[in-house]
């Protein structure tokens, strides 16, 4: 059995879980990995000196100049 999926099965009954901070804060990862956690669980982040950067990265959106130009052109087409 795959250790990753085995660990995910044990999340529901574990007393202590050691997580990378991204597993809780990055929505792309958290929706997959942390969804099995009980709603009243306690989470402790160890060595989270970069937690602010992790949050900023997880909730930031990077848009290229090309995408902005294409979106602007589409808006002009809609207005016409």
Backbone atoms as SQL, in Angstrom:
CREATE TABLE atoms (id INTEGER PRIMARY KEY, chain TEXT, resi INTEGER, resn TEXT, atom TEXT, x REAL, y REAL, z REAL);
INSERT INTO atoms VALUES
  (1, 'A', 1, 'UNK', 'N', 0.845, -1.177, 0.000),
  (2, 'A', 1, 'UNK', 'CA', 0.000, 0.000, 0.000),
  (3, 'A', 1, 'UNK', 'C', 0.892, 1.241, 0.000),
  (4, 'A', 2, 'UNK', 'N', 0.447, 2.252, -0.685),
  (5, 'A', 2, 'UNK', 'CA', 1.197, 3.502, -0.798),
  (6, 'A', 2, 'UNK', 'C', 1.244, 4.215, 0.563),
  (7, 'A', 3, 'UNK', 'N', 2.433, 4.567, 1.049),
  (8, 'A', 3, 'UNK', 'CA', 2.547, 5.238, 2.355),
  (9, 'A', 3, 'UNK', 'C', 1.768, 6.549, 2.431),
  (10, 'A', 4, 'UNK', 'N', 1.715, 7.282, 1.333),
  (11, 'A', 4, 'UNK', 'CA', 0.989, 8.559, 1.318),
  (12, 'A', 4, 'UNK', 'C', -0.495, 8.336, 1.606),
  (13, 'A', 5, 'UNK', 'N', -1.127, 7.423, 0.871),
  (14, 'A', 5, 'UNK', 'CA', -2.554, 7.179, 1.056),
  (15, 'A', 5, 'UNK', 'C', -2.841, 6.480, 2.383),
  (16, 'A', 6, 'UNK', 'N', -1.918, 5.675, 2.852),
  (17, 'A', 6, 'UNK', 'CA', -2.061, 5.059, 4.166),
  (18, 'A', 6, 'UNK', 'C', -2.063, 6.131, 5.253),
  (19, 'A', 7, 'UNK', 'N', -1.157, 7.083, 5.140),
  (20, 'A', 7, 'UNK', 'CA', -1.087, 8.187, 6.103),
  (21, 'A', 7, 'UNK', 'C', -2.374, 9.012, 6.060),
  (22, 'A', 8, 'UNK', 'N', -2.910, 9.233, 4.887),
  (23, 'A', 8, 'UNK', 'CA', -4.159, 9.995, 4.771),
  (24, 'A', 8, 'UNK', 'C', -5.322, 9.276, 5.444),
  (25, 'A', 9, 'UNK', 'N', -5.309, 7.955, 5.422),
  (26, 'A', 9, 'UNK', 'CA', -6.365, 7.204, 6.100),
  (27, 'A', 9, 'UNK', 'C', -6.250, 7.353, 7.619),
  (28, 'A', 10, 'UNK', 'N', -5.026, 7.423, 8.128),
  (29, 'A', 10, 'UNK', 'CA', -4.810, 7.512, 9.568),
  (30, 'A', 10, 'UNK', 'C', -5.026, 8.914, 10.120),
  (31, 'A', 11, 'UNK', 'N', -5.153, 9.911, 9.263),
  (32, 'A', 11, 'UNK', 'CA', -5.373, 11.282, 9.728),
  (33, 'A', 11, 'UNK', 'C', -6.612, 11.364, 10.606),
  (34, 'A', 12, 'UNK', 'N', -7.646, 10.635, 10.248),
  (35, 'A', 12, 'UNK', 'CA', -8.911, 10.719, 10.980),
  (36, 'A', 12, 'UNK', 'C', -8.809, 10.183, 12.404),
  (37, 'A', 13, 'UNK', 'N', -7.858, 9.318, 12.667),
  (38, 'A', 13, 'UNK', 'CA', -7.752, 8.737, 14.008),
  (39, 'A', 13, 'UNK', 'C', -6.483, 9.152, 14.746),
  (40, 'A', 14, 'UNK', 'N', -5.647, 9.931, 14.130),
  (41, 'A', 14, 'UNK', 'CA', -4.374, 10.311, 14.742),
  (42, 'A', 14, 'UNK', 'C', -4.571, 11.330, 15.862),
  (43, 'A', 15, 'UNK', 'N', -3.727, 11.232, 16.885),
  (44, 'A', 15, 'UNK', 'CA', -3.732, 12.213, 17.959),
  (45, 'A', 15, 'UNK', 'C', -2.839, 13.408, 17.620),
  (46, 'A', 16, 'UNK', 'N', -1.762, 13.155, 16.879),
  (47, 'A', 16, 'UNK', 'CA', -0.819, 14.205, 16.510),
  (48, 'A', 16, 'UNK', 'C', -0.471, 14.030, 15.042),
  (49, 'A', 17, 'UNK', 'N', -0.486, 15.137, 14.318),
  (50, 'A', 17, 'UNK', 'CA', -0.122, 15.115, 12.895),
  (51, 'A', 17, 'UNK', 'C', 0.950, 16.169, 12.681),
  (52, 'A', 18, 'UNK', 'N', 2.023, 15.800, 12.027),
  (53, 'A', 18, 'UNK', 'CA', 3.082, 16.734, 11.691),
  (54, 'A', 18, 'UNK', 'C', 2.921, 17.079, 10.218),
  (55, 'A', 19, 'UNK', 'N', 2.709, 18.351, 9.971),
  (56, 'A', 19, 'UNK', 'CA', 2.398, 18.840, 8.641),
  (57, 'A', 19, 'UNK', 'C', 3.404, 19.875, 8.190),
  (58, 'A', 20, 'UNK', 'N', 3.585, 19.943, 6.903),
  (59, 'A', 20, 'UNK', 'CA', 4.230, 21.096, 6.290),
  (60, 'A', 20, 'UNK', 'C', 3.180, 22.202, 6.303),
  (61, 'A', 21, 'UNK', 'N', 3.584, 23.421, 6.551),
  (62, 'A', 21, 'UNK', 'CA', 2.645, 24.541, 6.659),
  (63, 'A', 21, 'UNK', 'C', 1.810, 24.690, 5.386),
  (64, 'A', 22, 'UNK', 'N', 2.337, 24.327, 4.237),
  (65, 'A', 22, 'UNK', 'CA', 1.585, 24.426, 2.982),
  (66, 'A', 22, 'UNK', 'C', 0.370, 23.511, 2.965),
  (67, 'A', 23, 'UNK', 'N', 0.434, 22.403, 3.686),
  (68, 'A', 23, 'UNK', 'CA', -0.683, 21.456, 3.690),
  (69, 'A', 23, 'UNK', 'C', -1.937, 22.054, 4.316),
  (70, 'A', 24, 'UNK', 'N', -1.779, 23.062, 5.147),
  (71, 'A', 24, 'UNK', 'CA', -2.931, 23.694, 5.778),
  (72, 'A', 24, 'UNK', 'C', -3.298, 25.016, 5.123),
  (73, 'A', 25, 'UNK', 'N', -2.326, 25.732, 4.603),
  (74, 'A', 25, 'UNK', 'CA', -2.587, 27.106, 4.179),
  (75, 'A', 25, 'UNK', 'C', -2.755, 27.295, 2.680),
  (76, 'A', 26, 'UNK', 'N', -2.183, 26.441, 1.883),
  (77, 'A', 26, 'UNK', 'CA', -2.316, 26.590, 0.433),
  (78, 'A', 26, 'UNK', 'C', -3.610, 25.897, 0.004),
  (79, 'A', 27, 'UNK', 'N', -4.582, 26.653, -0.503),
  (80, 'A', 27, 'UNK', 'CA', -5.872, 26.046, -0.813),
  (81, 'A', 27, 'UNK', 'C', -5.808, 24.916, -1.831),
  (82, 'A', 28, 'UNK', 'N', -4.867, 24.973, -2.744),
  (83, 'A', 28, 'UNK', 'CA', -4.746, 23.906, -3.745),
  (84, 'A', 28, 'UNK', 'C', -4.361, 22.585, -3.088),
  (85, 'A', 29, 'UNK', 'N', -3.543, 22.650, -2.055),
  (86, 'A', 29, 'UNK', 'CA', -3.099, 21.444, -1.355),
  (87, 'A', 29, 'UNK', 'C', -4.063, 21.097, -0.228),
  (88, 'A', 30, 'UNK', 'N', -4.484, 22.104, 0.521),
  (89, 'A', 30, 'UNK', 'CA', -5.326, 21.874, 1.699),
  (90, 'A', 30, 'UNK', 'C', -6.641, 21.196, 1.346),
  (91, 'A', 31, 'UNK', 'N', -7.216, 21.545, 0.198),
  (92, 'A', 31, 'UNK', 'CA', -8.479, 20.915, -0.194),
  (93, 'A', 31, 'UNK', 'C', -8.326, 19.420, -0.390),
  (94, 'A', 32, 'UNK', 'N', -7.146, 18.981, -0.774),
  (95, 'A', 32, 'UNK', 'CA', -6.909, 17.558, -0.984),
  (96, 'A', 32, 'UNK', 'C', -6.459, 16.848, 0.288),
  (97, 'A', 33, 'UNK', 'N', -5.544, 17.452, 1.002),
  (98, 'A', 33, 'UNK', 'CA', -4.870, 16.777, 2.103),
  (99, 'A', 33, 'UNK', 'C', -5.534, 17.026, 3.451),
  (100, 'A', 34, 'UNK', 'N', -5.989, 18.229, 3.690),
  (101, 'A', 34, 'UNK', 'CA', -6.492, 18.576, 5.022),
  (102, 'A', 34, 'UNK', 'C', -7.990, 18.399, 5.172),
  (103, 'A', 35, 'UNK', 'N', -8.673, 17.995, 4.159),
  (104, 'A', 35, 'UNK', 'CA', -10.124, 17.882, 4.235),
  (105, 'A', 35, 'UNK', 'C', -10.576, 16.797, 5.226),
  (106, 'A', 36, 'UNK', 'N', -9.700, 15.840, 5.514),
  (107, 'A', 36, 'UNK', 'CA', -10.066, 14.765, 6.440),
  (108, 'A', 36, 'UNK', 'C', -9.930, 15.153, 7.907),
  (109, 'A', 37, 'UNK', 'N', -9.325, 16.304, 8.184),
  (110, 'A', 37, 'UNK', 'CA', -9.132, 16.717, 9.578),
  (111, 'A', 37, 'UNK', 'C', -10.470, 17.050, 10.233),
  (112, 'A', 38, 'UNK', 'N', -10.561, 16.743, 11.516),
  (113, 'A', 38, 'UNK', 'CA', -11.752, 17.099, 12.276),
  (114, 'A', 38, 'UNK', 'C', -11.826, 18.623, 12.399),
  (115, 'A', 39, 'UNK', 'N', -13.022, 19.181, 12.417),
  (116, 'A', 39, 'UNK', 'CA', -13.201, 20.639, 12.480),
  (117, 'A', 39, 'UNK', 'C', -12.719, 21.223, 13.805),
  (118, 'A', 40, 'UNK', 'N', -12.714, 20.429, 14.872),
  (119, 'A', 40, 'UNK', 'CA', -12.309, 20.946, 16.176),
  (120, 'A', 40, 'UNK', 'C', -10.886, 20.546, 16.553),
  (121, 'A', 41, 'UNK', 'N', -10.078, 20.188, 15.566),
  (122, 'A', 41, 'UNK', 'CA', -8.700, 19.783, 15.859),
  (123, 'A', 41, 'UNK', 'C', -7.832, 21.007, 16.159),
  (124, 'A', 42, 'UNK', 'N', -6.724, 20.770, 16.778),
  (125, 'A', 42, 'UNK', 'CA', -5.755, 21.816, 17.091),
  (126, 'A', 42, 'UNK', 'C', -4.545, 21.605, 16.196),
  (127, 'A', 43, 'UNK', 'N', -4.136, 22.677, 15.544),
  (128, 'A', 43, 'UNK', 'CA', -2.995, 22.604, 14.638),
  (129, 'A', 43, 'UNK', 'C', -1.878, 23.474, 15.197),
  (130, 'A', 44, 'UNK', 'N', -0.686, 22.914, 15.280),
  (131, 'A', 44, 'UNK', 'CA', 0.475, 23.649, 15.750),
  (132, 'A', 44, 'UNK', 'C', 1.473, 23.714, 14.605),
  (133, 'A', 45, 'UNK', 'N', 1.888, 24.918, 14.257),
  (134, 'A', 45, 'UNK', 'CA', 2.890, 25.101, 13.216),
  (135, 'A', 45, 'UNK', 'C', 4.250, 25.274, 13.872),
  (136, 'A', 46, 'UNK', 'N', 5.172, 24.444, 13.500),
  (137, 'A', 46, 'UNK', 'CA', 6.527, 24.529, 14.026),
  (138, 'A', 46, 'UNK', 'C', 7.408, 25.191, 12.981),
  (139, 'A', 47, 'UNK', 'N', 8.310, 26.021, 13.441),
  (140, 'A', 47, 'UNK', 'CA', 9.260, 26.700, 12.559),
  (141, 'A', 47, 'UNK', 'C', 8.554, 27.395, 11.403),
  (142, 'A', 48, 'UNK', 'N', 7.615, 28.237, 11.737),
  (143, 'A', 48, 'UNK', 'CA', 6.860, 28.908, 10.685),
  (144, 'A', 48, 'UNK', 'C', 7.319, 30.357, 10.515),
  (145, 'A', 49, 'UNK', 'N', 8.618, 30.541, 10.473),
  (146, 'A', 49, 'UNK', 'CA', 9.154, 31.890, 10.310),
  (147, 'A', 49, 'UNK', 'C', 8.787, 32.485, 8.961),
  (148, 'A', 50, 'UNK', 'N', 8.472, 31.643, 7.986),
  (149, 'A', 50, 'UNK', 'CA', 8.084, 32.137, 6.661),
  (150, 'A', 50, 'UNK', 'C', 6.588, 31.987, 6.409),
  (151, 'A', 51, 'UNK', 'N', 5.797, 31.895, 7.466),
  (152, 'A', 51, 'UNK', 'CA', 4.366, 31.670, 7.282),
  (153, 'A', 51, 'UNK', 'C', 3.708, 32.828, 6.538),
  (154, 'A', 52, 'UNK', 'N', 4.180, 34.046, 6.757),
  (155, 'A', 52, 'UNK', 'CA', 3.601, 35.181, 6.044),
  (156, 'A', 52, 'UNK', 'C', 3.852, 35.063, 4.545),
  (157, 'A', 53, 'UNK', 'N', 5.062, 34.660, 4.159),
  (158, 'A', 53, 'UNK', 'CA', 5.363, 34.474, 2.739),
  (159, 'A', 53, 'UNK', 'C', 4.556, 33.319, 2.149),
  (160, 'A', 54, 'UNK', 'N', 4.351, 32.276, 2.929),
  (161, 'A', 54, 'UNK', 'CA', 3.552, 31.145, 2.470),
  (162, 'A', 54, 'UNK', 'C', 2.119, 31.589, 2.195),
  (163, 'A', 55, 'UNK', 'N', 1.559, 32.381, 3.083),
  (164, 'A', 55, 'UNK', 'CA', 0.192, 32.882, 2.886),
  (165, 'A', 55, 'UNK', 'C', 0.115, 33.803, 1.669),
  (166, 'A', 56, 'UNK', 'N', 1.073, 34.685, 1.541),
  (167, 'A', 56, 'UNK', 'CA', 1.087, 35.595, 0.396),
  (168, 'A', 56, 'UNK', 'C', 1.184, 34.810, -0.903),
  (169, 'A', 57, 'UNK', 'N', 2.063, 33.828, -0.950),
  (170, 'A', 57, 'UNK', 'CA', 2.212, 33.016, -2.167),
  (171, 'A', 57, 'UNK', 'C', 0.956, 32.206, -2.465),
  (172, 'A', 58, 'UNK', 'N', 0.334, 31.663, -1.431),
  (173, 'A', 58, 'UNK', 'CA', -0.836, 30.814, -1.629),
  (174, 'A', 58, 'UNK', 'C', -2.036, 31.600, -2.139),
  (175, 'A', 59, 'UNK', 'N', -2.145, 32.850, -1.722),
  (176, 'A', 59, 'UNK', 'CA', -3.324, 33.635, -2.082),
  (177, 'A', 59, 'UNK', 'C', -3.010, 34.748, -3.081),
  (178, 'A', 60, 'UNK', 'N', -1.881, 34.649, -3.756),
  (179, 'A', 60, 'UNK', 'CA', -1.516, 35.631, -4.773),
  (180, 'A', 60, 'UNK', 'C', -1.844, 35.092, -6.153),
  (181, 'A', 61, 'UNK', 'N', -2.043, 36.007, -7.043),
  (182, 'A', 61, 'UNK', 'CA', -2.332, 35.649, -8.421),
  (183, 'A', 61, 'UNK', 'C', -1.337, 36.379, -9.307),
  (184, 'A', 62, 'UNK', 'N', -0.685, 35.653, -10.177),
  (185, 'A', 62, 'UNK', 'CA', 0.285, 36.247, -11.085),
  (186, 'A', 62, 'UNK', 'C', -0.318, 36.271, -12.487),
  (187, 'A', 63, 'UNK', 'N', -0.458, 37.467, -13.036),
  (188, 'A', 63, 'UNK', 'CA', -1.049, 37.639, -14.358),
  (189, 'A', 63, 'UNK', 'C', -0.010, 38.273, -15.267),
  (190, 'A', 64, 'UNK', 'N', 0.178, 37.656, -16.421),
  (191, 'A', 64, 'UNK', 'CA', 1.164, 38.181, -17.369),
  (192, 'A', 64, 'UNK', 'C', 0.594, 39.396, -18.104),
  (193, 'A', 65, 'UNK', 'N', 1.477, 40.169, -18.668),
  (194, 'A', 65, 'UNK', 'CA', 1.061, 41.335, -19.445),
  (195, 'A', 65, 'UNK', 'C', 0.233, 40.899, -20.656),
  (196, 'A', 66, 'UNK', 'N', 0.589, 39.779, -21.232),
  (197, 'A', 66, 'UNK', 'CA', -0.154, 39.253, -22.381),
  (198, 'A', 66, 'UNK', 'C', -1.596, 38.954, -22.002),
  (199, 'A', 67, 'UNK', 'N', -1.801, 38.346, -20.843),
  (200, 'A', 67, 'UNK', 'CA', -3.150, 38.024, -20.378),
  (201, 'A', 67, 'UNK', 'C', -3.962, 39.286, -20.159),
  (202, 'A', 68, 'UNK', 'N', -3.347, 40.310, -19.601),
  (203, 'A', 68, 'UNK', 'CA', -4.042, 41.579, -19.368),
  (204, 'A', 68, 'UNK', 'C', -4.441, 42.213, -20.691),
  (205, 'A', 69, 'UNK', 'N', -3.549, 42.194, -21.668),
  (206, 'A', 69, 'UNK', 'CA', -3.862, 42.767, -22.984),
  (207, 'A', 69, 'UNK', 'C', -4.992, 42.001, -23.656),
  (208, 'A', 70, 'UNK', 'N', -4.972, 40.672, -23.559),
  (209, 'A', 70, 'UNK', 'CA', -6.034, 39.871, -24.170),
  (210, 'A', 70, 'UNK', 'C', -7.374, 40.115, -23.474),
  (211, 'A', 71, 'UNK', 'N', -7.355, 40.218, -22.153),
  (212, 'A', 71, 'UNK', 'CA', -8.586, 40.495, -21.414),
  (213, 'A', 71, 'UNK', 'C', -9.127, 41.876, -21.774),
  (214, 'A', 72, 'UNK', 'N', -8.247, 42.834, -21.912),
  (215, 'A', 72, 'UNK', 'CA', -8.647, 44.189, -22.287),
  (216, 'A', 72, 'UNK', 'C', -9.275, 44.188, -23.684),
  (217, 'A', 73, 'UNK', 'N', -8.675, 43.468, -24.611),
  (218, 'A', 73, 'UNK', 'CA', -9.227, 43.366, -25.967),
  (219, 'A', 73, 'UNK', 'C', -10.605, 42.708, -25.941),
  (220, 'A', 74, 'UNK', 'N', -10.767, 41.681, -25.118),
  (221, 'A', 74, 'UNK', 'CA', -12.074, 41.019, -24.994),
  (222, 'A', 74, 'UNK', 'C', -13.132, 41.968, -24.431),
  (223, 'A', 75, 'UNK', 'N', -12.744, 42.777, -23.457),
  (224, 'A', 75, 'UNK', 'CA', -13.681, 43.751, -22.893),
  (225, 'A', 75, 'UNK', 'C', -14.095, 44.784, -23.936),
  (226, 'A', 76, 'UNK', 'N', -13.152, 45.206, -24.755),
  (227, 'A', 76, 'UNK', 'CA', -13.480, 46.168, -25.818),
  (228, 'A', 76, 'UNK', 'C', -14.455, 45.541, -26.809),
  (229, 'A', 77, 'UNK', 'N', -14.304, 44.267, -27.100),
  (230, 'A', 77, 'UNK', 'CA', -15.213, 43.583, -28.019),
  (231, 'A', 77, 'UNK', 'C', -16.618, 43.496, -27.417),
  (232, 'A', 78, 'UNK', 'N', -16.703, 43.292, -26.118),
  (233, 'A', 78, 'UNK', 'CA', -17.990, 43.186, -25.452),
  (234, 'A', 78, 'UNK', 'C', -18.714, 44.541, -25.465),
  (235, 'A', 79, 'UNK', 'N', -17.950, 45.613, -25.266),
  (236, 'A', 79, 'UNK', 'CA', -18.538, 46.953, -25.243),
  (237, 'A', 79, 'UNK', 'C', -19.090, 47.357, -26.601),
  (238, 'A', 80, 'UNK', 'N', -18.543, 46.826, -27.677),
  (239, 'A', 80, 'UNK', 'CA', -18.961, 47.218, -29.028),
  (240, 'A', 80, 'UNK', 'C', -20.286, 46.659, -29.407);
